[in-house]
Amino acid sequence: MTGTDASPQDMTLLREAIALAEEAKERGRHPFASLVADSSGRVVSRRGNNSMPPEGDPTQHAELTAAAEAVSHLNEDERAKATLYTSAEPCVMCTGAIYWCG
């Protein structure tokens, strides 16, 4: 497998992230979602877009919160082998958070 090939497991987890985004949209939120899976494919965090103005924190994007939660479930070596699946390309803020979460 090369860096650009998606395994059947990758496709399953990507579809799960997209389904989470659809659930967020059905709740009246923006259609974004993300999940983090360890190297065996076990999902350690999953987040839909649950927070948006005026009642929520606009910085709590799905990618940022999923990556932050993964930090509490995986050590540094495990995070280096984990994969983040998301329904859309992460914004600059989330990209930075993902980088710093390892």
Secondary structure as GFF3:
##gff-version 3
##sequence-region A 1 102
A	DSSP	alpha_helix	8	26	.	.	.	ID=ss1
A	DSSP	beta_strand	33	37	.	.	.	ID=ss2
A	DSSP	beta_strand	43	48	.	.	.	ID=ss3
A	DSSP	alpha_helix	62	73	.	.	.	ID=ss4
A	DSSP	alpha_helix	76	81	.	.	.	ID=ss5
A	DSSP	beta_strand	83	86	.	.	.	ID=ss6
A	DSSP	alpha_helix	92	101	.	.	.	ID=ss7
###
